[in-house]
């Protein structure tokens, strides 16, 4: 029996999103002579690096069947705390940066613990914690950017190695680790098992709460890393860092084949999805469209991606 093309793509999401990425890349080359230049490729890679780190963490949570809407806020808060520590606090970067990475991991772990203890849906709970973390950010900064960052940290946000932005290289290293964890380790298999069926995973003896807290911790750590790299990029700790890191990582994960219901997908597919969004947003800029439309585009992509995910999985169930 001939299968529906939509179902075929859903059954092979990594190949489907890769083909979509190649097509969009080719269309972008044809659409603008300024797209395929060294400078523009560097701009895309650097922009992708920051949201890509959040996307990797979000994708791992979605594989688990969870969602964290506070990751962007965690990134912003950790960036602000790092900025304060390195300026008014007088701490050297070698101390402040690890401390703030630890803070991000702790905030992520707090989300995981609250989800496990209170038995609340992570979507609902992290809306609340996002408000708390965002409020702390504003209390600390009073809405004013923190300036005077040590010049030695700028390399991590602005530097390049053989023309490749350093944040992008860091993201690729993190991606390789995340792919290895999810695809090659028992921990990764446990994540997929929990995402597919929590009750069955518990019957098999998998420590569901422990796995959940650890994945939330990793996501918080990656959010803090993104925030710190953005501070290094800007040279200031802006209270607004992370505000745009909410919809895009979710959309990227779904576009990349990570199921909204859990148990399906990979961080690599999510990064392919993030690349598609980054290219689309870059084309918007090249065509001189107002950057305010990027939020509209991200929202539309989220709706379309989730709609496609839902429709394709219904087709798979009907044909199986």
N, C-alpha and C positions, 0 to 999 in steps of 0.2 A: 504493500500500500504506500502510495506516494505521500510523503509528509509535507505539512505546511512549511514554507520557507521560514516563517516567523519562529516556528517551533524548532527548526533545524538550527537557527542562529542561537536560540536560547539554550539548546542542548550543548552548543560549543561556544560559550560566551567569549572566551579569550580570543579565538580566531575571528569571531564576528566583530569585536571591538577593534582588533588590530586592522582588519580590512577597512572599517569605518575611519580609523585614524589615518591610514594611507590615502584614502579617497579625499578626506578633508584637507590633508596636507597638500595633495596635488591640486585641488581646487584653489587653495590659498596661493600657491605659486602662480597659477594662471591669473588670479584675481588682482594681484598686486606685484609690481616689479620690485618693491621694497621688502617683500616678505622673506625671500631666500637670500638674505645677506648675513654676513658674520655678526654684525651688530644686533640685528633683529633676532637671530637665533639665540644670541646670548641673553637678550631681554626675555625671551620666552622661557629659556631654561632657568633663569634666575627667579622669575615669577612662579614657575612651576615648582621650584624647590620648596618654597615656604608652604604653599597649600598642599604640596605633595606629602610632606611629613605628617600633616594633620590627616590627610586622606589615608595613609598607610595605617595609622592608628584607628581611624573610623572604620576602615574595611575589616580589620581584625575583630573589632567589636561587633560589626554586622554579621560576620561569619559565626560569631558566638550567639547571634540572635539579639544583640543589644544595640544601643545607640546612645551617644553622648553628645548632647548639644552644648556642653560647656567647654569643649576642647579649645575653641577659639579664645574664649575668655581666660582659660587657664594660661594659654600662650601669652596673652596680653599682660596678665597679672605677673607672671614670672619674669617677663621682660622688664616691667616696671620695677619689680623688687630688685632685679639684677642691676638696673640702672641706678637705683638709690644706694645699693650696697657699694657700687664702684665709685660713686661720687660723694654724696654726703656721708656715707658709711666708711669711706676710706679703705675698703677691702680691695686687694689686688684681684684682677680677673681670674687668676688661677684658683682663687678661693671662692669668689662670688659666683662664677659660672657653674661649678659642680653643685654648690649649695642650692642654686635656683633650679637646676635640673632635678635635684632631689625634691624640692618643693613641688614641682610639677608632678613627679611620681607620687608624692604623698596625696596631692589633691585628687589625682586619678584614683588612687587606692581608696580614698574616702568615698568617692562616688560608688565604687564597686562594693565597698562594705555596706553602705546605706541601701543599695539595691538588694543585696543579699539578706540583710537583717530585716529591713522593712517590707521586703517582698513586693516592692513597687516596680512598675514598669520603668525601665531606665529612661525612656523618653520623657516621662512626666517628672521624674526625680531630677534629671539634669537640667530641665528648664528652671527648676528652683535653685539648684546650686549655681547655675550660670548667673542668676540674679545676685546671689550672695557674693560670688567671686568678682563680678563686675562692680558691685557696690564697694567692696574692699579696695578695688583698683581706684575708684574715684575718691574714696576717703584718703588714700595715700597720696594721690597726685593733685587732688582738688581740680582735676581736669586740665592740668598744665603739664606740658612735656618736660621731661628731665633731660637736661643738656650736660655737656662736659664729659662725655664718655671717653675712656682711655683710648688713645689712637691705635694701640696694639690689637684691639679686638676688631678693627675695621676690616682686616684681611679676611675674616671669616664671613663677612657679609658682602664685601665689595671685591675681594681678590679673585684672581683667575689662575688656573694652572694649565698651561698650554692652550689658552683661550677658552677654557671651560670654567664657568663660575664655580667657586668653591662651595656655595650652598647646594648647587646641583650635584656636585661630587658627593657631598655628605648625604644627600637624599638617596643617591644610588647605592651607597654603602648600606644605609638603613634598609632600603628596599631588598637588597640581597639577603640581609639577615632575616627580614620578615618572611621572605619567600622560603628560605631554608627552614625556618621554624614551622611555618604552616604546612609545608609539603614533605618534610623529611624527618620530623621528630614526633615522638608520642604525644607531646604537648599539643602539637598542631592537630593530630588526629582526634584528641580529646575535644578541641575547640569545635571541629566539624560535628562530632557526635553530639555535643551539647546543643549546637545550633539546629541540628536535625530533630532531636527529641530529648528534652531535658530529663523527663521521667525515665526513659530507657537508659540514658547515660548514668543516672544515679543507680539504677538497678545493676549496671555493669561495674559499679564500684568507683566510678570517676568522681573525684572531689570537685563537684560543680562550683561551689562557692569559692574554693581556692583558685580554680582556673579563672573564674569571672573576675576576682579581685586582681589577679596578676595581669590579665589583659587590660583592664581599666588602668592599672598602674603603668603599663607600657604606653598606652595611648596618652596618658597625662605627661609622661616623660617626653614623648615625641612632640607634644604640643608646646612644652617648655622649650625644647630645642628650637622649634620654629620661631617662637617669640624672641629668644636670645639672638638667633641669626638675623631676625628683622631689626633688632636694636643695633646690631653690628652694621647692618646695611644702611640704616638711616643716620646713625651717629647720635641718635636721641632715643629716649624711651617714651614713646607716644602712648597716652592712655587709650587711644583708638586701635592700637595693634590687636589684631584678631577679630575685629568686628565683621570682617567679610569672610571669615573662615568657618562659616556655619553651613550654608547651603551647598557650596561648591564641593566639599569633600563627600557629602551624601550623594549628590548627583553623580560625581565621578565614580564612586563605588558602584552605584546601580548601573551606570552606563558600562562599566567594566565587568559586569556579570555577577556582582555580589548580590545575593538575594536579600530582599528586605525581610524575609522570614527566617533567615539564618541557614547555616549549613552548606552554603554554595558560594563559590567565588574564590578569588585570590587577590593579594595585595598588588601583584603585577597587573592584573586586569584593571584594578582601581586606578593605578598610575596611568595606564593607557587612557582611561576615561578622563582623568585630570588633564592629560595632554590635549585631548580633544577640546575641552573647555578653554584651556590656555590659548590654543590656536584661535578659537572663535573670538575670544576676548581681544586678542592681538589684532585680528583683522578689523574688528570694530574700531580700534584705535587708529589703524593705518588708513581707514576710510574716513577718518575725521568725525566719527559719530561721538556724541557726548559720552564720557566714561560712566555717567550715571545710568546709562542703558545696560551696563554690565550686570547690575543687580537684576534687571528685568530678564535678561538673557539667562542668567543662572536659575532664576525661578522657573522660567519656561522649560529649561532643560530638566530640572528636577521633576516637574509634572509629567513631561513626556517620558522620561526614563522610568519613573515608577509605574506609569500607565503601561509602557511596553513590558516591563518586568511582570506585572500582574497578568496581562493578556497572554503573554507567551507561556507562562507557567500553567495557565488554565488549559491552553492548547496541548501542552505536554501531558497533563493529567488525562485529557480526553482521549489522546492517541495511545496512551500506555495501557 
